[in-house]
């Protein structure tokens, strides 16, 4: 009996040591999920219209630049008379409206309203030189998104993207050109054009939307789940062979390693606070990058799917699918 008590005590001490290694000192372990549910997402099911860059390469933002002001707008249907709105034009470069005219949205002066700032998060990533916005939920594909932004550099200079001080004069031409009214006309930087404008990979703004993010339940800590990428066309997710489909058939390397999901940068990759899995690459299923851990360099992805990122129709995007992601919630 005494030996059993000693063994139990030793196990308790060992488990305490392991717990201390897994959970940082001074922090409480995250609560387990209320309703663990297995989840499978196809490679084409990335989170549309949720995460966007706030600048194009041509905007020349630097890693040290900081966004000091951002006002986000969404278009309002013209028939919605109950919403107090102003009007705006959208431009790829609102400071030079002559550029990329085919992408500008300025006919009939679009009605817009402000999106409350508690509906999104602005992120200045000075390590990876990224300036982006994360919406709490996916934005409608039927609205235009635009913004006014101010950015400060290291010596205090402020750059403005857009103009909220432009005015438009309404003239009654029926009787001696009388000025009827003067209203505000915003010049906004275009973030996303409504789908009815038929955006394509040739558009400048096409590259702003992140297509490497996948929605997962919010608030579930990584320790409560397994997350693996598998190779398999639509319909193979429940195959008896799917457990073997997590490894590249030529090299035997797991797809998690090939996609860089085994790195130590879980904070950038797995974001339970945002409800997102974010692949390190912007085009994970069509990339030549090779990831490494310590001294081991993993192979690049052999079968690539460019149609996931340069699609011209929803059917093309779906029919090109070759991979899926499986999330399994662990027992606790």
N, C-alpha and C positions, 0 to 999 in steps of 0.2 A: 504493500500500500504506500509506503514511504517513497519507494522508487517511482511509482506512478505520479505522486504529487510533485516530485522533483522534475519528472519529464514534462508535466503540464506547465510547471513554472518556467522551464527552459523554453518551451514553445511560445509562451506568452511574451517572454523577453525578446525572442527572435522576431516575432511578428511586430513587436513595438519598434524594433530597430528598422525593419523593412518599411513600416509605415512612415517613419521619420525620413527615410531616403526618398519616398515617393511624394511626400507632402512637405513643402517648405516650412521651416520653423516659424511659428507665430501665425500660421494660417489654419483655417478649419478646412477639412476635406469637403469637396463639393457634394451637394445632395444628389442621391441617385435619381434617375428619371422616374416620374410617376407611372407612366405606361410605356414600357419599352416595346417598341415595334420595329421589326426588321424592315429595311427600306432598300429598294433597288432603283437606281437611276441610270438611264442610258446616257451615252456620251453626248447626244444631241440635246439633252434636257438641262442645259445650263441655264442659270438664272438670268433671263433677259431683262434689260431695262432696270437693273438694280445697282450695279456698280459702274461708275464712269470715271475716266480721266477728266481732269478739269483744264487740260491744255493739250494742244497738238505739238508735235516736235517743232513746227515752225513758230510757235509762240515763245520758244527759247526760255522756258522757266528753268531755273537752276535748283539743285538740291537744297541750297541754303535759303532759297526764297520761301517766304511764309505768307499764306493767304490770311489777310487781316479782315477782309469783308467779303461776304458772299450773299447775294440775294437771288434765290431760285424762283423761277416763274414757270407756270404751265399755261397752255392755251385753254381758253374757255369757248365752248360752242357758241356761235353767234346767236343762236336761238335762246340761250339761257339768259334771260333778261333780269333774273332775280339776283345775280351775282354782281357786286360792285367791282368793276374792272377798269383797267386802262387799256391802251392799245400799244402794240409793239411790232417791230420788225426783227427778224432773226437773221444773223449773218455768221458765216464761218469766222470772219475777222471783222468785228463791228467797228474797228478803228480804220479799216480800209474796205469800205463796202463795195469797191469795184472788183474785189477778188471773189472767185468762185460764185459768180452770180447765179449759176444754175441751181445751187444749193440754197440760196437765200429764200426766206419766206417773208414776203412783204406785200403781197397783193391783198387788197382790202383791209390792211392793217389789222392784224390778228388781236383779238381781245385776250388779255392775260390776267392772271391773279398770282399772288405770292404763295409759294408753298411754305408753310410754317417751318422754322428751323429745327423744331423738335422732331421733324419727320425724316431727318437725315443726319449723317455725321460727315464732317470734313476731315480729311486725313492728309497731313504733310509728312511723308516718309522721307526724311533726310538721308537715310542710309541707302535706300534703293532709288532715290531721285524720283519719287512719285508724289503727285498731288491729285487726290481723287475724292469722290463723294460716294457714300454708301447710303442708299435709301432704306428706310425701315421695311418697305414692301415694294414689290415690283410696280413700276409706273405703267399706266395704261399705254397701249400701243396706238391709241387714237388721239393722243395729244402731242403737241410740240413742247419740248423742254428747252429753256434758255436761261441765261443768268447774267448778272452783273457782278464783276469781281475786282477786288483790289489786292495787289500783291506787293509786299515790301521786301527789298533786298537787304544785304548785310550792312550797307551804309545808310539805310533809311529811306532810299528813294521808293516812291509809290508808283506802280504801274496800274492803269485802269483798263479793264476789258469791258467795253460797253459804254453806254451813255444814257443816263436817266434824266437829262436836262433838255433834251430836244423837244421842241414844240411844233405843233401842226396847226395851221390856220385854216379854218373852214370858211369858205367864201360862197356867198349866194350869188351866182352868176346870172340869175334871172332878172335882177334889178340893180344895175350900176355897180356890180361887184362889191357888195357890202360884206364886210367881215362879220360873220355870224358868231363865231366862237374860236377860242384858242385852247387846244387840249395838249396834254403830254403825249409824246410819242417816244417810247423807249427803243433804243438800239441795243439788242441783247446778243450775247454770244450763243450760237446754236449748240446745244448739247445733243439733242435727239429729235429728228423730224418724225412726225406721225407717219404711220405705215402707209397711209393713203398717198403720201408723196413718193412712194416707191424708192426708199433708200436702197443703195446697192453697194457692193464692195468698192466701187469706183469713187464713192463719196468720200470727201475728206473726213467727215464726222463718223464714218463707219467704224474707224479704229478706236473711237473713244469708249464704246461700250465693251466691258470685259466679258469675254466668252469662255472664261476658265473658272467660273464660280458655280457651285451646285448647292441648292438649298437643302438644309438638314434641320431637324427640330432644334429650336433654340434652347440654350441652357444646359445641354447634356455634356458633361465633361468627357474628355477623350478616354479616361480610364474605364468608362462604362461601355465601351463599344470596340468592335473590330471594324476596320475600314479597309477594303481591298478592291483593287481594280482587276477586272477579268476581261479576257478576249473572247468574244462570242457575238454572233449576229442576233438580231431580234428573235425572241422565242427560245433562246438557249439558257435563259436566266435560271430556270428550274431544272435544268438537265442534271442527271446523276453524275455527269462528268464535270460540273462547273467548278468543283473544288480544285481540279487539276488545271483549270483554265486561268489560274492566277499567275502562271509562270510562262515566260517566253519559251516556245518550243525548241528554239535553236540553242540558246545559251543557258536555259534553266533559271534565268534571273526573274525574280518576281516583278510584276508590272508596277507595284508600289515603288520599288527601287528605281526602275526605269523612268518613272514620272517624277522622281524626286520627293515622294511622299514620306520617305524614311529618314529625311533629314532632321536635324535637331531644332529647326525653326518652326516648331508647331504653332507658335503664336501667329505667324504670318499665314500658315497653311490652314489650320483648323481654328475657326472663329465661332465658338458656340454662342458668344455674345451677339453676333450678327446672324447666326443661323446659317453659316456658309462654310463650305469646304472650298478653298482657293488654291488651285494648282500653281506651282511656282512659275510655270511658263504661261504666257498669254494664249498660246495655241498648243496646249499640251498634246493633243492627238495628231499634231502635224508639225513636230519639232525635231530638229537634229541635235539638240543639246544632249550632253552626256553628264549625268550627275555622279557625284562621288561621296563616299563616306570614309574618312581617314585616308588610307592608301589605296582603297579599292575604287576603281572607275567603272561604272556600269555602262552597258551598251546603249546606243540610241534606239528609239522605237523603230522596229522594222516595218510594220504595216502602218502607214500614215493615212489620215483622213482629212485632206484639205477642204473637202466640201462642208465640213462642220463650221468653217470660218469664212468661206468665200461663196456662200450659197446665194442663189438668186430666187429660190422658192422654198417654202416650208417642206414640201415633199422631197426636194433634193437633199435637204438637211437630214430628214428622217431616214430616207432610203440608203444613205451612205454609212449608217451607224455600224460600228465594228466592235465596240467595247461597252462594258457596263460597270457600274460601281455598286458594290454591295456593302451595306452597313448592318452589322449584327450587334444588338445590344446584349451585353454579357449578363450573366447571373450575378447578383449581389446580395 
